[in-house]
Amino acid sequence: MRARAFSLAINDKGFFWNEEFLNRMNNRAERIFSFDPALMRGARVLDLGARFGFWSWAAHNLGAAETLGIEGRAESAARGDKLLAGLNHRFEIGNAFDIMPHLVAGGQRFDVILNLGFFYHIYDHYGMLKLMDALQPKVIVIDSEIVDLDEAVVRIRTEKTWEPNNAIPEKEGQKFSAVGNPSRGAMELIAECFDYRLEWCDWSGLTAADEGCADYRQRRRFTCILTR
């Protein structure tokens, strides 16, 4: 097992984690960063739907040289700036589907792309993978609510855009946004379209102490790593 990505020292940065949430985040980090550790050393990392930048912070703790977080809400990024102060990190504020084409056009490249807690807050999963692929990553990690089906389907639903954990509005005054939860089969199909190998991370080893990871234990949420 690699070094723990998180500690309660994060509370010194103005957050309020308890032991259960710390355990959840380190359980997630153990799977999310289970690819070759050498790929993190000196890596340039893109953190999609970055929120407060927790995963950018973890990436630096595990050896990343530079992180860019794309976050739709300025108030979340402002808190993240305090967390990541002194690290080689910046936020881009706005819709990832608007920002990423500019990164591609500008010749930006990233070694690792973290798509964590974001993939089920969008509608166009194929288009998102296309944009990620255009940034030429060595590794893409997706951690998401996913439908536990072999069949390639997407369950479309709506989200309240005023909730800070949800999709951002596409236009002023939009109260709901259409988003989707892809199935395991859909994830595998989309990855294959772009010639990625998809590996599902093993969440079977959870114990009674891992109460904060019920969504993974119940197979409502999954973690996968895409490589070539």
Buried (B, 14 or more C-beta within 10 A) or exposed (E): EEEBBBEEEBEEBEBEBEEEBBBBBBBBBBBBBBBEEEBBEEBBBBBBBBBBBBBBBBBBBBBBBBBBBBBBBEEBBEBBBEBBEEBEBEBBBBBBBEBBEEBBEEEBEBBBBBBBBBBBBBBEBBEBBBBBBBBEBBBBBBBBBBBEEEEBBBBEEEBEBEEEEBBBBEEEEEEBBEBBBBBBBBBBBBBEEBEBEBBBBEBEEBEEEBEBBEEBBEEEBBBBBBBE
